[in-house]
Amino acid sequence: MTIAESLVVRAAIAGGDGISAMTENLNRIQNGDGSWTGSHCITGRTFCTATALLVLQADRTPVPAAARK
């Protein structure tokens, strides 16, 4: 999530889109039932799905005022 938020802030400063590559990758690896899964022992379906949803929402939150300067 921190990486996603950082890319959004960086994009706001530079005037670009910092999250589209992550969105494209998440769309590519999404399971047919709408969930995401990981390949590490601590990344179960619930954790991966929750994390993917947080990343997908990162560009929909307000950009901090300090980042807009």
NORLINMO-V976663 format. One record per pair of residues at least 12 apart in sequence whose C-alpha atoms are under 10 Angstrom apart, sorted by the first residue. I is the first residue (numbers start at 1). J is the second residue. D is the distance in Angstrom with one decimal. If there is no record, write none. Layout:
I_J_D / I_J_D
//
This chain:
1_51_7.2 / 1_52_8.7 / 1_53_9.6 / 1_54_6.4 / 1_55_5.6 / 1_56_9.3 / 1_57_9.4 / 1_58_7.4 / 2_54_10.0 / 2_55_8.8 / 2_58_9.1 / 3_19_9.5 / 3_55_8.6 / 3_58_9.5 / 4_18_8.1 / 4_19_6.6 / 4_22_8.1 / 4_23_10.0 / 4_54_8.7 / 4_55_5.7 / 4_56_8.3 / 4_57_9.0 / 4_58_6.0 / 4_59_7.9 / 5_18_9.2 / 5_19_8.8 / 5_54_9.8 / 5_55_8.0 / 5_57_9.4 / 5_58_5.6 / 5_59_7.3 / 5_61_9.0 / 5_63_8.9 / 6_18_8.6 / 6_19_9.5 / 6_58_9.2 / 7_19_6.2 / 7_20_9.8 / 7_22_9.8 / 7_58_9.0 / 7_59_8.8 / 8_20_9.8 / 8_58_7.0 / 8_59_5.8 / 8_60_9.2 / 8_61_9.3 / 8_62_9.8 / 8_63_7.8 / 8_67_9.7 / 9_58_9.7 / 9_59_8.7 / 9_62_9.7 / 9_63_6.4 / 9_64_7.9 / 9_66_9.5 / 9_67_6.1 / 9_68_8.1 / 10_67_7.8 / 10_68_9.6 / 11_59_9.7 / 11_67_9.6 / 12_59_9.7 / 12_63_7.5 / 12_64_9.7 / 12_67_7.1 / 12_68_6.6 / 12_69_9.5 / 13_63_9.8 / 13_66_9.8 / 13_67_6.3 / 13_68_6.1 / 13_69_7.5 / 14_68_9.6 / 15_68_9.9 / 17_59_9.1 / 18_59_8.7 / 19_55_8.6 / 19_56_8.3 / 19_57_10.0 / 19_58_8.2 / 19_59_7.2 / 20_56_9.4 / 20_59_9.5 / 22_52_9.5 / 22_55_8.1 / 22_56_8.2 / 23_52_9.0 / 23_55_8.1 / 23_56_6.5 / 23_57_9.9 / 26_52_7.0 / 26_53_9.4 / 26_55_9.1 / 26_56_8.4 / 27_52_9.7 / 27_56_9.9 / 30_49_8.9 / 30_52_9.1 / 31_45_9.9 / 31_49_9.8 / 34_49_8.4 / 35_47_9.9 / 35_48_7.8 / 35_49_5.3 / 35_50_8.8 / 35_52_8.7 / 35_53_9.5 / 36_48_5.5 / 36_49_4.9 / 36_50_8.6 / 36_51_9.0 / 36_52_7.3 / 36_53_9.5 / 37_49_7.0 / 37_52_9.7
//
